[in-house]
Amino acid sequence: MITRRMLMAASAGVAMLGQTALTASAQEDTVKIGLILPMTGPFSSTGRQVEAGARTYMEMNGDTAAGKTVELIVRDDAGTADQTRRIAQELVVNEGVNVLAGFGLTPLALSVGPVLNQANIPAVIMAAATASITKESEYYTRTSFTLPQASVPVATWANENDINRVVTLVTDYGPGIDAETWFTKEFTENGGEIVEAVRVPLENPDFAPYLQRVRDSEPDAVFVFLPSGVGSLFMRQFTERGLNEAGIRLIATGDVTDDDLLNEMGEPAIGTITGHHYSAAHESPENEAFVESFEEANDGMRPNFMAIGGYDGMHLIYAALEETEGEVDGDALMEAIKGLSWTSPRGPVSIDPETRDIIQNIYMREVEEVDGELYNVEFETYEAVKDPAKAEDSAE
Ligand code: PHB
């Protein structure tokens, strides 16, 4: 039988780039993780949260795994795919990193696929969430979520709660299109009607004209996906355009009601219904400990769902290293991650051995005031949700 590993070993480029990196770091007792994130530019809040989540994991669990010292090398790609790929190459060739991680947006994650394949290096996606990314290389795994995973439960909730006519409003790129597609499929299969599908640009969005279109369509609700970080502006314009007053409900994936921005959104956010995998208000001892450590190390900043992707991404790397007993070969690490399961501050999670994506609970939440602060308060749980987009692939 010809295994995938044999095929890969047969390809020349593989050996070269991979071996150099391997020998360089195998000599030392250090495992190097290259964390590439947007630390500047419009998506810097994602970079800040993921890095802080990863560092919180190391503070709480120490900087060794399987007897090796774990070193985090953080690099800023400013949210530009060309830079992500250039930095990934540089980290592999010059720094000899054993694992790449981070990836704040879908195009950034996708840009490193060829580097992973050439160098046999695992990439832990801690933020980006378009379902198809992990199909592009066997070296991708993911500790964030996928948009189909979060959107389907929101559609189910809408179907069950007297919402019949919906306008969808999403950012016009991978995750937005995933959210629109999977919300629409579930909602219409169960009798709902989509009256309009609005897509807004990723760069510098001004939501006002799009919100006017939503208002004019007079739906029961608007279903929204926006990438982490722009929810406050959206919420302000939603109110200014009088959508609340017109009785149009806001339902969304939890990317809109980011935990770190929620308090500044203020009263207009109250009552927003979202589906997502993490809330800072999740009640568990693991989450209480995580939130406390995170806030203490970050001047009171509240962790959002990006932070938990960073935290669990580090756990995944530590656990894989324990499994391989410190072996850092990319193929060995990828084999080790498949099927790993643990109790995250978000709840029970595991890595789907077929897709390398995370299987996790999706919670329905409502924005409520608790002790003078706004939180996404969970009220319903969909347990152990797999990425529905991949479930469909395997049924084909
Ligand atoms: C993505 O680009 O994949 C992405 C970014 C921010 C989110 C979700 C997905 O909140």
Boltz pocket constraint, residues with backbone or C-beta under 6 A from the ligand:
constraints:
  - pocket:
      binder: B
      contacts: [[A, 104], [A, 105], [A, 106], [A, 107], [A, 127], [A, 128], [A, 129], [A, 130], [A, 175], [A, 226], [A, 227], [A, 228], [A, 255]]
      max_distance: 6.0
